[in-house]
Amino acid sequence: MLSIQDSYYVDPKDLNSGPADPEHGAQFRWLPILLVCRHWFVVATTNPRLWRNLIVKEHLDYLRTGFAHSKGTSFSTVLLSMHTQLVNEALELLIPHAHRLHELSMRPFEQESSPSLYALLQYRMPALEIIVVHARRGSHDDDDTDRAEDAIIDFAPERFPKLRCVSVSDVYFVPSPIFAQLIRLDIDGWHGREPELTEILQACVSLEHLTICNVYCQRQRNPLNTGKIKPVTLHRLRWFFMRSDSLAMIKHILSILALPLPCIKSKSNGT
């Protein structure tokens, strides 16, 4: 019994030390102890901290079970399913528990789930610290200059007072004062307007980690204005990575930010 315990027990503090890794099974290693004996079953099912990482793949059973056993504690949810209906149902189930959601991760995020996601994000989430939304490549029209109202993520500070980490891929979001409280921002495949990008980056004064990939401003035929912008110094930044096909975009971003030299890692395809 001791060998089984050593093999499958996971220290609860290790389960919640950062963004959930969907490729790593640590949050499930302890589940076989439920079958050891009735005593171990009772101990495991009555420990809310063991049910704080809830993953949805093929069904909602584990999510519902986690809601019940996590009780009033905060929890993280990772949605990995490719089935839009399943994801939409999971997002709807999250609404009554939005006040204790610590992390929300969607990989991949399908456009058909946009209304369900944005409906959830209208609720106040005082415990939310991490949000990851990685849209499937090609699920958005890159040439669309007018975004539908329900396709915009608005990170309102009054709804997300503890938000610290945002990682988005092929998802459009608008400037918000909330970027001043972020310590990590990962942007990939953002297509917007130059003034919006400038406003977003200028607000990120507390960042420690910044990744910018494949960011494009609409109507790039016009030269980007890099001469009238006062750079924002990111004193806390420890990591910066940028990848872009556009040398003009790289220059524009670097004109917005004053970076500590040791943190800079950039890659431009051939430029």
C-alpha positions in Angstrom: 0.0 0.0 0.0 2.9 2.3 0.7 4.4 1.7 -2.7 1.0 2.6 -4.3 0.8 5.7 -2.3 4.3 6.8 -3.3 3.6 6.1 -6.9 0.3 8.0 -7.2 0.3 10.7 -4.5 0.7 14.2 -5.8 1.3 17.0 -3.3 -1.6 19.4 -3.7 0.7 22.4 -3.8 2.3 20.9 -7.0 -1.1 20.7 -8.7 -1.6 24.4 -8.6 1.9 25.9 -9.0 1.3 27.3 -12.5 -0.8 26.9 -15.7 -2.1 23.4 -16.2 -0.1 21.3 -18.7 -2.6 19.2 -20.7 0.2 16.9 -21.9 1.3 16.0 -18.4 -0.8 13.5 -16.3 0.3 14.6 -12.9 -3.2 15.7 -11.9 -4.4 12.1 -12.6 -1.6 10.0 -11.1 -3.3 9.8 -7.7 -6.7 8.6 -9.0 -5.9 4.8 -8.7 -5.8 5.2 -4.9 -9.5 5.6 -5.0 -9.6 1.8 -5.7 -7.2 0.7 -2.9 -9.8 0.6 -0.1 -12.9 2.4 1.2 -10.8 4.5 3.6 -8.5 5.8 0.9 -11.6 6.5 -1.3 -13.2 8.6 1.4 -9.9 10.5 2.1 -9.4 11.3 -1.6 -13.0 12.3 -2.3 -13.2 14.5 0.7 -10.0 16.4 0.0 -11.0 19.4 -2.1 -7.4 20.3 -3.0 -7.1 17.1 -5.0 -9.9 18.2 -7.4 -8.5 21.6 -8.4 -7.4 20.7 -11.9 -10.3 19.7 -14.1 -9.7 18.6 -17.7 -12.4 18.1 -20.3 -11.7 15.9 -23.3 -14.4 13.4 -24.3 -17.1 13.9 -21.7 -18.2 16.1 -18.7 -18.2 13.5 -16.0 -14.8 14.5 -14.5 -15.8 18.1 -14.6 -19.0 17.5 -12.7 -17.3 15.3 -10.2 -14.6 17.9 -9.7 -17.2 20.6 -9.0 -18.7 18.5 -6.3 -15.5 17.4 -4.6 -13.6 20.7 -4.9 -16.4 22.3 -2.8 -15.7 26.0 -2.2 -12.0 26.0 -3.2 -10.6 27.6 -6.4 -10.0 25.4 -9.4 -8.5 25.3 -12.9 -10.3 24.1 -16.0 -8.6 23.0 -19.3 -10.9 22.4 -22.2 -9.1 20.2 -24.8 -12.1 18.8 -26.6 -12.6 19.3 -30.4 -16.4 18.8 -30.0 -18.0 22.3 -30.0 -21.2 21.1 -28.3 -19.2 19.5 -25.5 -17.1 22.7 -25.0 -20.2 24.9 -25.0 -21.9 22.7 -22.4 -18.7 22.8 -20.2 -18.6 26.6 -20.5 -22.2 26.8 -19.4 -21.6 24.5 -16.5 -18.7 26.8 -15.4 -21.0 29.8 -14.9 -22.3 28.9 -11.4 -18.7 28.4 -10.4 -17.2 31.4 -12.1 -16.4 33.1 -8.8 -13.9 30.4 -7.9 -12.3 29.8 -11.3 -8.5 30.2 -11.0 -7.5 29.3 -14.5 -9.4 28.8 -17.8 -7.6 27.2 -20.7 -9.0 26.4 -24.1 -6.8 24.5 -26.6 -8.1 24.7 -29.3 -10.7 27.3 -29.3 -13.3 27.1 -32.1 -15.1 30.1 -33.4 -18.4 28.3 -32.9 -17.8 28.4 -29.1 -17.4 32.2 -29.1 -20.9 33.0 -27.8 -20.5 30.5 -24.9 -17.0 31.8 -24.0 -18.0 35.5 -24.1 -21.2 34.7 -22.0 -19.0 33.2 -19.3 -16.6 36.1 -19.4 -19.4 38.5 -18.6 -19.5 37.2 -15.0 -17.2 38.5 -12.3 -14.3 36.2 -11.6 -12.5 37.4 -8.5 -10.2 34.3 -8.4 -9.2 34.2 -12.1 -5.5 34.6 -12.5 -4.7 32.8 -15.8 -6.6 32.7 -19.1 -5.4 30.8 -22.1 -7.4 30.9 -25.4 -5.7 29.3 -28.4 -7.9 29.4 -31.5 -7.5 26.8 -34.2 -5.5 28.2 -37.1 -7.8 29.3 -39.9 -10.9 29.6 -37.7 -10.8 33.4 -38.1 -10.9 35.5 -41.2 -7.6 37.5 -41.2 -8.9 39.9 -43.8 -12.0 40.9 -41.8 -11.5 44.5 -40.7 -14.8 44.8 -38.8 -14.9 42.4 -35.9 -18.3 41.1 -34.8 -19.3 42.4 -31.4 -19.4 38.9 -30.0 -15.9 38.1 -31.3 -14.2 40.6 -29.0 -12.7 39.7 -25.6 -13.0 42.6 -23.2 -10.8 42.1 -20.1 -12.6 44.5 -17.8 -10.7 45.1 -14.6 -13.8 45.1 -12.5 -14.6 41.5 -13.6 -11.0 40.1 -13.3 -9.3 41.9 -10.4 -6.7 39.1 -10.0 -5.9 38.4 -13.6 -2.1 38.1 -14.0 -1.4 35.9 -17.1 -3.0 36.1 -20.5 -2.1 33.8 -23.4 -4.1 34.2 -26.7 -3.6 32.8 -30.2 -5.7 34.0 -33.1 -8.0 35.8 -30.7 -8.9 39.4 -30.9 -9.1 41.6 -27.8 -9.3 45.3 -27.2 -7.2 47.7 -25.1 -8.1 47.7 -21.4 -6.6 49.1 -18.1 -6.2 45.5 -17.0 -3.0 45.1 -19.0 -1.3 47.2 -16.3 -1.7 44.4 -13.8 -0.5 41.5 -16.0 2.9 39.9 -15.3 2.7 37.6 -18.4 1.3 38.3 -21.9 1.6 35.9 -24.8 0.1 37.1 -28.1 0.1 35.0 -31.3 -1.8 35.8 -34.5 -3.4 39.0 -33.3 -4.8 41.1 -36.2 -6.0 44.6 -35.2 -5.3 48.3 -35.7 -2.0 50.1 -35.0 -3.5 52.4 -32.3 -5.0 49.5 -30.5 -1.7 47.6 -30.4 0.1 50.7 -29.2 -2.4 51.3 -26.4 -2.2 47.6 -25.3 1.6 47.5 -25.1 1.9 50.9 -23.5 -0.3 49.7 -20.7 1.8 46.6 -19.9 4.0 48.3 -17.3 4.2 45.3 -14.9 5.1 42.6 -17.3 7.8 40.0 -16.5 7.2 37.8 -19.5 6.2 39.0 -23.0 5.9 37.0 -26.2 4.7 38.5 -29.5 4.3 36.4 -32.6 2.7 37.0 -35.9 1.1 40.3 -35.0 -0.2 42.4 -37.8 -1.8 45.8 -38.1 -4.5 46.3 -40.6 -3.8 48.5 -43.6 0.0 48.1 -43.3 0.4 49.7 -46.7 0.6 53.0 -44.8 4.0 53.4 -43.0 3.8 52.7 -39.3 4.3 55.9 -37.3 7.3 55.3 -35.0 8.4 58.8 -34.4 5.8 60.3 -32.0 5.6 57.5 -29.5 7.1 57.7 -26.0 8.5 54.3 -25.1 7.3 52.6 -22.0 10.1 51.1 -19.8 9.4 47.6 -18.6 11.6 47.5 -15.6 10.4 44.1 -14.4 10.7 42.3 -17.7 12.7 39.1 -17.6 11.7 37.5 -20.8 10.9 38.9 -24.2 10.5 37.0 -27.5 9.2 38.3 -30.8 8.7 36.7 -34.2 7.4 38.6 -37.2 7.7 38.6 -41.0 7.5 42.4 -41.0 10.6 44.4 -40.1 8.4 47.5 -39.9 6.2 45.8 -37.3 9.4 44.8 -35.3 10.6 48.4 -35.4 7.1 49.7 -34.4 6.9 47.4 -31.3 10.5 48.2 -30.3 9.6 51.9 -30.5 6.8 51.4 -28.0 8.8 49.4 -25.5 12.1 50.2 -23.7 13.4 46.7 -22.9 16.2 45.5 -20.5 18.8 44.1 -22.9 19.3 40.7 -21.2 15.7 39.7 -21.8 15.5 40.3 -25.6 15.1 37.3 -27.9 13.8 38.1 -31.3 13.4 36.3 -34.6 12.4 37.8 -37.9 12.0 35.4 -40.8 14.8 36.5 -43.1 14.7 40.1 -42.0 
